[in-house]
Amino acid sequence: MSAGSQGAPRAASEEKRVKGAALIVALSALLPRLAGAHGAWIDDPAAAQRLAQGQIIQRSSSEGKDARIQAAVRIDAPPQAVWATLKDCAHAPSFIPGLKRCQRLAAAPDGSWEIIEHVVKYSWLMPTIHSIFRADYHAPRRIDFRRVGGDLKSEQGTWSLEPGDAGASTLVEYDVAIDPGFWIPQTVIKHTLRKELPEVLAALRARVEQRIARGDRPVTAAQR
């Protein structure tokens, strides 16, 4: 056998090895997002201290025409309990400030996604908003959502749930980017969301911790 013929299998093997390594690197980059890992901004020592003290933290930015808001809170309950409350569309308007209606319009047979309709009135500064979005579920750690209809031009974001204290608590992060598509300054959108989001997260925490105190059982895999 010639040197050239011996080199061909080695070259093919090396090419497969390189491609395999590249695939592993790519998948490794996706794992934190799929697992619901929190944003790096929460790792700031001052932010971590405020969360540990029970405060709700947030920050805002602009990305083109989108107003982006990130907020986080620590809840004294396991992720499964937070997950059950986040998916409780029927009762959400009773405890979420500004949410007037929540209705499921469609769902995957396996429960991996839903189409949900919201009617929201945050403040007098903004009109009542009719929103239809798709929620993709990665139970019980992450919910990705994006607009599929309604008044807004674009809306996409994520709920991330990260367990802490050996599973006894949950770090909840909400990250959303919105372009209303109608004339309203980004400063007004960010001001409104910066005011309302802490109230929403506080209401979520209160609801979850009340359910835990009552002894309600978290949703099971069969109930999702």
Secondary structure, DSSP 8 states (H G I E B T S, - for coil): --HHHHHHHHHHHHHHHHHHHHHHHHHHHHHHHHHT---GGGGSHHHHHHHHTT--EEEEEEETTEEEEEEEEEESS-HHHHHHHHT-TTTGGGTSTTEEEEEEEEE-TTSSEEEEEEEE---TTS--EEEEEEEEEETTTEEEEEEEEES-SEEEEEEEEEEEGGGTEEEEEEEEEEE-SSS--HHHHHHHHHHHHHHHHHHHHHHHHHHHHHT-----GGG-
